[in-house]
Structure formats: structure tokens, C-alpha cells
Amino acid sequence: MEISHEEEDAGGQGANIVKSWVRPEGVGERAYKRREGAVLKRTSKSYINAQMTYWGGSFDEPRGGQLRLIKMTPKDTPEWDFDAPDAFIDLKKDEIAKLKGFLDEEFRRGGLGDTFWVSVPDQAIADALGRLLGDEEAQVVDVEKLTAAMSLNPELVASILKSDQAEIILQLRERSRRIEVLDELEWLIFHENTVESSFQKLLEKNPWVFGGEVVKADELRNIGTSDQIDIPIVRGDGSMVIVELKRAAATSIDRNDHGYPVLTGDVHLAVQQAQRYLYELDRLADTLMLKHGFDARRATALVVIGVSPDLPERESDKFRESFRIYNSHLARIQVTTYDQLLQNARRLTELRSPENTVNG
């Protein structure tokens, strides 16, 4: 049995008739509980039909629907082979919902190239993204949600590249990534079992922690030295910085001398190692200029070792003073602690955030 009826189209003019039909349960391998359809277009050259087929449930309350849009060549005979159309498109549950939303005008309207559709985890993220793309200021919590979503959704990043706010959003994405790196660095710093190679692996991939960028880092690590330089950084002005990494929490960097805090022998040994590197670079300065294009005689070194000791406020002030005195007498070498490096990097990340850039 087939149930069919005819209705006037949405125009209400009576000139066009919408023909629709409903079929009860099918049989065989392709059995279905219910199938219904409607003729969308019928001319002498084209016949377009929409079919909705349901599996499972009952005739009155079916489930598991599939929408099929088919195109066929009109026939004069009453028999139509809908299972073998000239062309067809099948849409499943989620795809049907998206099509319905589009037809119901649930998507934001805009000019050509101004509108895109991207799935995000929750409504708060969608709202934050909408405000950013609409030139409105997003709340801090929204920015955190948005950057978290971009970390998990490359499709979202690709889509917003077309917007006017692309630069700001990409800055947010990079800021989120850098915060993750600094959180990992902090974890390494305060675990006594962390070895130097763990710091090196993380920091050589993220030289921005030192306030600069790496240029040809890999090929410069073994220049003119018997030992391997941990992280060589060439800055934009052509100068080179040698980063020497030692252990963090497991290294004691202070001791007491006549009631005044002084740096330990581990610090002195690390400085001497950096001095040897600088000497080798000075000796090969002309060759390095020709081969790599930087002036080795302008090279400096940064030694990163230990963490600031946990001292009472007055003693802590004395320790920081002794550290400044120590560094002031080193012409081309600077010594810092991992916690100070982390603090500086976090401050730099905040200063470069889009909120500070725009508001400044």
C-alpha cells in the first residue's frame, strides 16, 4: 500500500503542486520501517526527488533516518526505479541536521567569503569566537576557552585565518602554546630528578624563553669546541649567545661565608666552561664570519643553573645582591637561575599578549 497526496507549494499560488508519498515497511535485505518522499522538480529534462527512509522503530515512530536526494530522467511509464537513480546524495543524521539548520536560516548571514561553519565544544567558545570576529572585546575566560579549543581543533584555526581578527587570534593561539611550554618547564625545574638533557630538549625547541630566536642552531652546536654547546642562539643583530644548562633543583648554588651568602663551586665551574667556549669562538672568529656570517667576537654566554634558595626575606635580599655583584664582574657571561628564567619568560609572554598590544 502507498499513501500519497498533493499540496500547493510554499508560494501558495496553485501553479506548482508538491507531490509527496509515504510507503509502509519494506521487505528483504533492504527492509525499512517507513519511506516517504516528495517531488522537488519535474520537467521534460529533469526529475528531482527527496526520499526519507527510516530503519528501526515502528511505522508511526521510526528512527535511524537517511535522506536521499535523487535525480532521474523523466519517464512516460508509471514505473520508477528509485533504487537506481541517475545521481544521488545520501545524508545521515548529523548531516540532515546541518542541512535543516541551513534551510531554517540558523547560520549567520554575510557576504561572499565572510561566513564559515566550524564545530566547537560548547556555546561559550562559540560566543567568544563570535565576539572576536565581530570586533568585540572578549572576556579573559572566553579567551582561555577559545585558545584551548584551537589547541584541539586545527579546523577552527584554519577557518579563522580568513577573518579580520586572524592576527589577534593567532597571537592568542601562540600565547596558549607558550604558556603550556612554561608550565612544562616549571614542572621540570622543581623535580630534583630532572637531568640537563630534559631541559635542553624542551628549551632548544623553544628559544623564545631566552628572549630571542634561533637561527641555524643545529649546525652551530659543535663550532670549534671539543665539548658540545647546549643551545647556541644567533640573534637578529648577528650576535651569538651560548646557553649552558645545568641541573635545577638538585644543584645547590649558595652557601654561607661569614654570615653573607655566596655562590657555590658548581656555579664557578659552569662559568669557566662558558669561558672556554667563548675563547674557542674568539680564536675562530674570522673563519666563522666567512662560513656562518656572524661575529664570534661579539658572542656572550648565559649560564642557567639551580633555583633561588628558599630564605627569609632579609637573607633572600642579601642573596639577590650577591648574585648581582657576581654578574657585574663578568664581562661576557651572565648567570641566572631557572626560576628567574621562567619568571622573565612568563612576563614576556604577558607583555606580548593581544590584550596588552591593543590596549597599549
C-alpha angles and dihedrals in degrees: 000000000000124000115207138167141170127232137180113257124250090272090069093212097119091229094104122047123204109216115200136170143187127211126197127228117327126218138226128029092330094050115157134179096226141355126190132175147175135209108241098178137002124178134145089273106030139040117185121185134179118212129188115196123187128198123194130013118057136302092263096039107030126168139190096058128190125192117212124189110198136186122202140168111257116252132201092217122084092235117094125182100213091170091064107042125166089247136355145175122209121208123192129205100287093040091051090053092052092049091049091050090051093050090046089055093242091142122087112260121229144143125287110302093008098098130064135164120224129164115234129183100250145000094260090062091047090051092049091050091048092054093048093049089046093056092251123135113255123217119249092249090053091052090053091050092045095050090046090053092049089053089060101034118057088175089064092052091049093050098050091052086084094058130091088242094056094111093052093046093048088051089053090050092051091045090053091050092049092050088054090052092050091048089054091048090051090052091052093047097058098043110090093207093062111118127209093255091062091057091045094051092053100039099045087059090048108039090159085084086076092051096255144071131254121244118189090338098162096054093047098056097090101038111146097325132112089215126054118256110233100219122354113196125192112199127212092262091059097256122130129226120198112208115204114192125202131173120293123205093012093059122082110215102174139055136168122261116180091332094311124104116242134177120263131242091261089067093049092050091051091050091050090052090053089049090057090053092051091048091054091048091050090050092054097036097122094048092047092050091055096043103037106016101237132110107243091191088071093053120125133188134228119201115199113193140152129337130274109274119249101247137155112273096260094048090043089056090051091050093052089048092052089049091053091048091050093051093044090064094051110087101194104010130076125192122206138164126242093245091052090048089051093048092051092048092051091049091050091049091053093047090053094049116120091242092059093041093053096039093045 
